[in-house]
């Protein structure tokens, strides 16, 4: 479960962390998100939720520093169709896709780490895996060249 951090944005563009009673920068907010916090930012004067605006500022800053997160072609699509058409896509599908990818990546990284610790032979593992992934089973046995009786009966 994500822990929430409540921030206030003041008219002078400063951000205030209500929990620590201190002003924070956009870099600080980015680090909070990386650390697993769910950040909520409200305008101190109006109470309006400006979280998305602040998070987009962080993305813009990272892009400005040559850490391009979104390609220009995607940004064009977001601007062109973003108001209503893509809103549902971003809320439902893109977020879930990224979460699934990160979950899968974490599992694969852990599995790879285990294999490295065990000093397993990846080439033989890959060979075995690819044989199992073949969409069409062989009609003959590789070691003798004879047709497998079971496979012959299934074909007939």
Long-range contacts (C-beta under 8 A, 24 or more apart in sequence): 2-36, 2-37, 2-38, 3-36, 3-37, 3-38, 4-37, 4-38, 4-39, 4-40, 5-32, 5-37, 5-38, 5-39, 5-40, 6-40, 6-42, 7-39, 7-40, 7-41, 7-42, 7-54, 8-41, 8-42, 8-43, 8-44, 9-41, 9-42, 9-43, 9-44, 9-50, 9-54, 10-44, 10-45, 11-44, 11-45, 15-41, 15-54, 16-44, 26-54, 26-57, 26-58, 26-61, 27-61, 29-54, 29-58, 30-58, 30-61, 30-62, 33-58
